[in-house]
Amino acid sequence: MKYINQENVLKKMSSRLMVNSIFKGLFLLATLFGLVVLSVLLYRVFTQGIGYLDLQFLQNVGSRFPEKAGIYAAFMGTIWLMFVVVIVSFILAVGTAIYLEEYAKQNKINKFIKVNISNLAGVPSVVFGLLGLTIFARAFALGQSVLAAGLTMSLLILPVIIVAAQEAIRSVPRELRDASYGMGATKWQTITRVVLPAAIPGILTGSILAFSRAIGETAPLVVIGVPTILLFTPGSILDTFTALPMQIYDWTRRPQADFHDVAAAGIIILLGLLLIMNSIAVLIRNKFQKRY
């Protein structure tokens, strides 16, 4: 009887090891598939666009001729757009998260608000574009300005940053708050000097993902009516502008094959800008990162 039980145990162990090996292989294949697709895309983009990356491409604006087309106006427009998006979305999102986690009572109304904020993260971007068109572009008469597009993009990524900030604030140990109160600190002092420094790494991690989404979104800009080609750069947040995704979109839909190569060069610039932004955010996150 003892021998039979041992044999059954060995069979179960071998079965579990086989299942573990199967799932390990599936997960490895999924990872390799993603890496292969990403590698092919990057190879295709760089081989097509690297020949157009020069000083003239960075200094010129849009043109009907691919050899004269440049990215300057779209690049500066993207910088202006992200300037508005980063400031508006980060301040509003972190402020909302602080209120919901530190001040709001845990009743049904606030639970309902939290659930709906989480659900908003899955709403298609074109819906936010329609909202921005109705409210900012028409009701507030901001038109196709940087401010209208920036506020629309801020609404798009607000739920992601709010949820990430809530989780980061919630993960701060209660003992740290109690220790701060025990030293005579007020609630606001505890939040600004204890909770937020401890939560900054988590908040910035979610913010990086949200900003990465905003910088590459095209649908809300198309709905608002942002032009695909512009021969000047914005001088303020109330000026009309164009952005890198819009410029790249215009180049890719043109029939000339040379414009597709120009679009690949624009994608390289967009990826470089995205990496620079993410690197800055990562450096800030690592500076404030602490272990508790």
C-alpha positions, 0 to 999 in steps of 0.5 A, a space after each residue: 500500500 505504501 509503495 502504491 501511494 509513492 507511485 501515485 505521488 511520483 505520477 502526479 509530480 511527473 504530470 505537474 512537471 510536464 504541465 509546467 514545461 508545456 506552459 513554460 514553453 508557451 510563455 517562451 514562444 509568446 515572448 519570442 513572438 513579440 520580440 521577433 515582431 518588434 525586431 522586424 518592425 524596427 529593422 524595417 523602419 530603420 532600413 527605410 528611414 535612416 537614409 532621410 535622417 539628416 540636418 535638412 530633414 530636421 530643419 525643413 517643414 512639410 512639402 509636396 516633394 519627399 526630398 524636401 519634406 521635413 519634420 521641424 514643424 511637427 516636432 515642435 508641435 509635439 513638444 508644445 502638445 506634450 508640454 500641456 499634456 504632462 503638466 495638466 494630466 499629472 497635476 490633475 491625476 495626482 490631485 485626484 488620487 490624493 483626494 480619493 485615497 487620503 481625504 474621501 470617505 470610503 462610501 458607495 459614491 466614492 467606490 462608484 467613482 473609482 470603478 468608473 475611473 478604472 473603466 474610463 481607461 478602456 474607452 477608445 481614444 476616438 471617443 475622447 476626440 469627440 469629447 474634445 471636439 465638442 467641449 474644447 474645440 467648439 464650446 470653448 472656441 479653442 479650435 485646432 490649438 495646442 491647448 485644445 489638443 493638449 486638454 483632450 489628450 490629458 483626458 485620454 490618459 488621466 484614468 491611467 495615471 489616476 489608477 497608478 497613483 492610487 495604487 502607489 499611494 495605497 501601497 505606502 505602509 500605514 506605519 509611516 503615516 502613523 509615525 508622521 502623525 506621532 511626530 506632530 505632523 499635520 495631514 498635509 505635511 504627512 502627504 507631501 513629506 512622507 506619502 508622496 516621496 514614497 509613492 513617486 516611483 509608482 506614480 511615475 511608472 504609470 505616468 510613463 506608460 500614459 505619456 507614451 500613449 499620448 505622444 503616439 495617439 492620432 485618432 483624437 487629433 484627427 477628430 479635432 481637425 489638427 492639420 497634417 501639414 503646417 508650414 509654421 511652428 506654434 508660438 503659444 498654446 493658442 496657436 494651430 499646430 501639427 504633430 508627429 503622428 499627424 505628419 507621419 499619417 499624412 506621409 504613409 497615405 500618399 501613393 509615392 513610395 519615397 514618402 513611405 521612407 520619409 514616414 519611416 524617418 519620422 517614426 525614428 524621430 518619434 521613437 527618439 523623442 519617446 525614449 528621451 521622455 521616458 529616460 527623464 521620467 525613469 531618472 526622476 523615479 530612480 532618484 526618489 525610489 526608496 525601500 520601506 
